[in-house]
Each structure stands twice: as structure tokens, then as C-alpha cells.
Amino acid sequence: MSAGPGAPRPLHVGVVTVSDRATRGEYADEGGPAVRRYLEDAIAGPWRCLARLVPDERGEISRTLVDLVDAHGCALVVTTGGTGPAPRDVTPEATADVCDRLLPGFGEAMRAASLPTVPTALLSRQVAGHRGAALLLNLPGRPTAIAMHLDAVWPAVPHCVRLLGGPDIPSARASRPGG
């Protein structure tokens, strides 16, 4: 079903899985689908997911983020994977390369949310920032951590996109306690 003339375009959200092994077919991407499932419950209105799977290559990650925002008009881009301290974990650097400004509170909130149950949360390097009116948000690659981290920041996501001049993101979680 296509929208008629003058109808608002549905919200576009990019979901980028960063994983060498998943791109080589060594295992199925579980992070991207976990992000999508969360967003299906969190976004109340119509939206379109633009999913991408890329290897842990800084340039390719950056190009994918730019393409999703600049060419496809994504108002929100969520990455999963590549946020640890290993040498191939370069998602935060690739994200910072394409952002106008970083928004450190998002990473701080995600680490604080997981630290009580995951002592290694101190090793997480998630960042967030904006490119124009789009919010770019890094998440860890483990599906079990995705909901915990998104719960920690979701109340601020629609508000942030709105402050940046992006579209409204109707949140199905706005009135729920803790998220």
C-alpha cells in the first residue's frame, strides 16, 4: 500500500549489524533482528526498517551510516556490534567520524544500566551522536543486552530526534514506568 500525494512519509529507521563473522555466513545475525523486535514494540506509528549487515571495517561502517541518513532519510540509525575493546571493534570510531556532535549521555546511561548485572560493562564503548537531524546510536552485539540498553535510553530517543529537527517518533513506551 503506497501513501497518496502529500501523505507523510513513514519514519525510516536504519538497523546496522556490524560483524565480520555474520557477514561471512559463519553464524546468523541475531543482533539486528533483536533491535528490530524492540523497535516494533517501542514505535507506535508506521515506520520502515532499513537493515544492513557490514563487516568490522571502519570505512564501510561510516559509509553505511552516511548512506542511511543522507540517501535514505533515516531519522534514527541503531548499530549493534563492534563496541568492545578488541582491535576489530571500531563501530564507535566509525560513528564519531560521521557525526556532527557526540551525545555522551546515551553511552553513559547504557553502561550504567548494565553495570549492576554485567561487571564487564565497563569495557563497552557505545557512543551516540547526530548527523543533521538523525540520531545515531551504538548498541552492543549480544541480543540479551540490546533490550537492556535500549530500555535505558529509549525515553530520550524520540525527544532527541525532535530537538534535532527530525520527525516525531510516536513511542509506545512513553507511559510505561522505566521505559
Buried (B, 14 or more C-beta within 10 A) or exposed (E): EEEEEEEEEEBBBBBBBBBBEBBEEEEEBBBBBBBBEBBEEBBEEEBEBBBBBBBBBBEBBBBBBBBBBEEEBBBBBBBBBBBBEEEBBBBBBBBBBBBEEBBEEBBBBBBEBBEEEBEEBEBBBBBBBBBEBBBBBBBBBBBEBBBBBBBBBBBBBBEBBBEBEBBEBBBBBBEEEEB
